[in-house]
Amino acid sequence: MDRMQQLHQIGQSIWLDYIERGMVQSGELQRLVNAGVTGVTSNPTIFQQAISKSDAYRADLQTLAAKGLPPKEIFEALAIADIQAAADVLAPVYKSAKGEDGHVSIEVAPDLAYDTEATIAEARRLWATVNRPNVMVKVPATQPGIAAIRQLISDGININVTLIFGLERYAAVKEAYFQGLESRLAANQPIAQIASVASFFISRVDANVDEQLKKLPSTNGSDPQTLMGKTALANAKLAYAQFQAKFSGERWQRLADAGAQRQRPLWASTSTKNPTYSDLLYVEPLIGPHTVNTMPMPTLLAFWDHGVVANTVGEGMAEAEQLFPQLAHLGIAINEVTTVLEREGVEKFATSYNELIETIKQQGAKVAAAT
């Protein structure tokens, strides 16, 4: 039995955190699906890298630019074509999983992250335009995003809640999912077909906290640097415990009896940023039932090569619970860390999006100059 089969037996899905037109056209994505990959995620950074570096987009980009379309419309046309093509590759997975897997994610524009009504309108439009049952629309877990998530779930739209860093925000995300399902059920609308994941970002937490720990001196024989590389996993494990508690009990059972799916935790940002850490630091310790790990290609290949599969996500809970008080004693407040990371996450995606639009604008100018 290979590693992917072992993961599926435990209950974890592996999604690819990358999309590029050439990999769909060449059959590479199909080969990955045949090997056990059951979903694809995208974001503005991924599309910026794909469109700016791949020749697979050149002809369509030039054709669209020649029509005089503005850069944002050109980007959307390119992105939606990729999402539709990937969704079609994953359609058999979606069918065999009865709608619980086989999804492809597309993100609302990052400049809408703090506008509830605009996010709702954009998510509805993307959902209708892509027109695939196995698409997920990504909505950031900003405070304005929470209200949008509640409404969109009530609309019956599959939602990938992205940029979750903190436990308090994650609690609000799950509650929005519950309320959206309950609202839809109260309106006598079906809920069984609605799928959602809550994307909890991992490695960026360590990147922030480790940088703070490096600057702290040892005191009374205690070295703060011994805590490096532990915060992200502790945060994720406590999130999983929160997930288990929420998706149990009478309230959840009423929804489950009506066919509701669990909103699975999705571990995102799972590539290792610190080269001294294991390349699978954010993979092997977070394996467990009803979870997804979305990996960039290098991490996926590393897992296939030497990953160790075991049900690990529930291990080390006592240590995880002790870590945040230890950090607080050192002057590191996890809530402040996650607030900063959320803001930076939105800003990074916005920067990538703006760079992408500028690239398309420049390509359009070249087409205009050549005619």
N, C-alpha and C positions, 0 to 999 in steps of 0.2 A: 504494500500500500504506500503510495507516495505522500508527500507532505500535504499537498492540497486536499487529498481525500481524507487525511487524518484531521485536518482543520474542519472540513465540512462535517465530519462525524461529531466533533465537539460542538459545532454550531456557529463557527465563525466564517464569514464570507470575506474573500479578498477581492478588492476593487483596484483597478489601475488608476493612479492619480496622474493621468496624462492622456491627451488625445491629440492626434495629428493626422491630417488627411491621408498622407502616404501610407500610414500603418493600416488604415482601413482599406484602402485601395489595393494594397499588396497582399492582403490576407493575413497580415501579422496579428491584427486584433482577433481574427477568427481562431488563429492558432493559440493565442493566449486563452481565449474562452474554452477551447478544446482541452487546454491544460488545467482548467479549473478557475480561471478568473471569472467573476460573476457580476461585474459592474465597472463603470468608468465614471470618474469625476473630472470636472474641468473648473477653471477659474480664470479671471483676466490675465494672470501671470502666465498660465499654461498656454492660453491662446496667443499671448504676445510672443512667447518663445516660438510657438509653432508657425505662426503666420510670417513672422519676420525672418525665420531661418530656413523654412522649407520652400522648395520650388513647386510643390504640389498646388500651391494657391495662386501661382503667378498668372495663369491664363484667365481664371475666373476673376481675379482681382482687376486685371486689365480690362476685361469685358465690362464689369460693373462700373469701373471708373469711366470708361468711354461713354457710358449711358448718362453720365453726369450725376450719379448718386452721391450724396454726401458720405464722408468717411464712416460715420456711425452706422448708416444703413448698409454700407458695404461690409463692414465687420459683422453685423448681425446676419446678413445673408450667408456669409462664409461659415460662421459659427453654427447657425441652425442647420445648414447642410451637413456639417460634420456630426452634429448631435443626432440628427435623423438617421444618418448612415450607421453610426455606432449602435443606436437603439435597435435598428433592424437586425444587426449582427447578434445582439443580445436577446432578441425577441423569443427564441426558443427556450432560453434560460428563464425568462420571465414567465413563459407559459408553463414550463415544468415545475417552477417554484410557486405556481398559483398566485403570482403577483407579489410575492414576498422578496424577490431578488431579481437580478437582471436589469438594473436601472442605469441610466446615464443622466448625469446632472449638468444643468446649464444655469449660470448665475445671473441674477438681475444686475443691472449696471451699478457699480460701487458708489456712484455719486448720489444714489437714492437711499443709502444706508440709514439716514436719519429722517426719512420722510415716509410715514406709515402709508398714507393714501397713495402716494406715487409708487411705492413698492407693491402694494396690492394690485394696482392697475397694470404695472409692468409684468408681474408674475402671471396674472390672468392672460395677458396678451401673449407672453412667451409660451404658456401652456397650450393655448389655442393654436398658435402658429406652428410650433413643433409638431403637435398633433400625433403624439405617440403615447400609448398608455403607460409605457415604462420609462418615461422621462421624469426626472425630478427637478423642480425649480429650486435653486439655492437662494436662501434668504438669510442675511446675517442676523445674528442674535443680539443686535443692539436693542436698547430699550424700545425705540419706535418699531423695530422689527418684530418684537414679541406680539404686539397687537396685530400686525400684518399676518403673522404665522397663524394665529387663532382664526382669523377670518378666512385665510386661504385653505386651511384644513376643513373648515366648515363648508367651503365651496366645493370640496372634493378633489383638491389638487394635491399631488404628491409633492412633499416639501423636504428638501435637504437643508436643515438649519445649520448654518456655517458660522465659523469664528466664535465658537464657544470656548472660553478659557476658564471661567470660574464656576464654582459649585452653586453659588446663589443664582447666577444667570441660568445655569443648567436647570435648576429647579423651576424657574419661570418658563423655560422652554417646554418642559414636560407638562406643566400645568396648562400652557397654551394649547398643546396638542390634545389634552383631555377635554378642555373646554370646547375646542373646535369640533371634536367628535361628538360630544354631548349635544352641542347646538344642532349639528346635522341630524343626529338621531331624533331629537325632539321635533324636527321638521319632517320626520318620516322619510328621510333620505338614506340610501345605503351607505355603509361605512366600510364594508369588507374590502373594497378595492383600493382604499387609501393607504399608501405606503409613506413612511417618513423615517429619516435618520437624523440623529443629533450629532453633528460633527464636532468632536472635542479635540482641540488642537493640543499637541503633546510637546514636541521638542522645543518650541519657542519659550515654554515656561522655564525649562532648564537654562536656556540661553540667557534669559533675564536674571534669574535667581543666582546662577553660577557666577555671573559677572559681579553681582553684589557680594557674594561669599568670598571671592578672590581678594576683595579689598579689606576684609575684616582681619584683625590680628588675632592670634591665639591668646586665650586668657585662661589662667588657672589650669593649665594643662589641657585645655580643650581647643581643638583646631576646627574652626568653622568650615574649612575646606573639605572635611570628611563628609559633609552633607551634600557636596556637589554631585550632580547627576541623579538625585533622588526625588526632587520636588515634582517633576512632571509625571512620573509613574505613580507617586502617592496621590496626586491630584486626580489622575485617571481612575485609579482603583477606588477612591472614595466616590467618584462619579458613578462607577459601576454599582457600588453598594446602594447609592441613591436610586439608580435605575431599578434594581431589584425590589426595593421597598415600594416604589411608586407603582410598578406594574405587578401588583399583588393586592389582595384584599377585595372588599365588596365593590368598591367603585370601579376598579379595573374589571372585575368579573362581569359586571353588567355590560360593559363595552365589549369584552371578549365574547360574551354570549351572543352579541349582535354581529360578530364576525370581525371585530377590530384587530388590526395587527399591532404588535408592539412597535413603538418608536425606538429602533435599535441605536445604541451608542455606536458611533463611527469614530475610530481613532484616526485623526488626520495629522499632517505634519509629522510623519513617522520616520523620516530620514534622520540620521544622526548628524548633528552639526559639529560636535566636538570630535575630532579625529582620534582622540585617546579613548573614546568610548566604543563599545561593541557596535558593529554596524546594524545589529538587530536589537539594540537596547530597547527600542520602543515597539518591538513586535513580539518577541518571545514572552515577556512578562504580562502581556495584555491579551492573552488568548482565553476565550470563554464563550459560553452559549449566548446566542442572540446579540452578537457583536459583528462589526465590520471593521476591517483595517484597510485603508486605502493607501497604497504604496506607490511611490515613483518607481520607475523601471529599475534603477540600480538596487534599491532595497528589495524589490520583488525578486530579482535575480540572486541576490545574496541569500534570501530566504530559501529559494529553491536549491541553492548549492549546499547550505550548511545549517539551515534553521532547525531548531529543536521544538517539537510540537508536544505540548502538554496543556492541560487546563490550569492556567496560572493566574488569571485575573483576580481571583479571590484570595490569593496568597499575600501575606505581608500586610494585612489590614491593620493590625495593631500598630505596626511601625509607621504606617501611613498616617494614622490618627495622631501619633505622637509628633510627627515631623512639623506640622504647622505651628504648634506652640513653641517648638524649639527655634523655628525661624523667627517667630514673633519676639522671643527673648533676645534674639540678635538684632532686632530692629527691622526685620524684613516682614512686611505685612502682605500676605498673599492676596488680599482683596485689592490692594493698591497695584500689585504686580499685574493681576488679570485685567484691571481697568486700563492700564497703560497698553497692555498687549492687544486688547480689543481695538483701541483707538489706532494703534500702529498697524494692525491687520487691515482695517478699512483703508488707511492711508496707503499702504503698500499696494493693495489691489487697485486703488484709484490711480496710483502712479503708473502701474503696468497698463491699465486701461488707456490712460492718456498717451503713453508712449506708443501703444498699438494704434490708436487713432491717428497719431502723428505719422507713423510709418505708412499707413494707408493713404493719408493725405499726400505724402511725398510720392508714393507710387502713382496716385492719380495725376499729380502734376507732371510726372514723366510722360504719362499717356497723352495728356493734353499737349505737351510740347512736341510730341512726335507726330501729331495729326495736323 
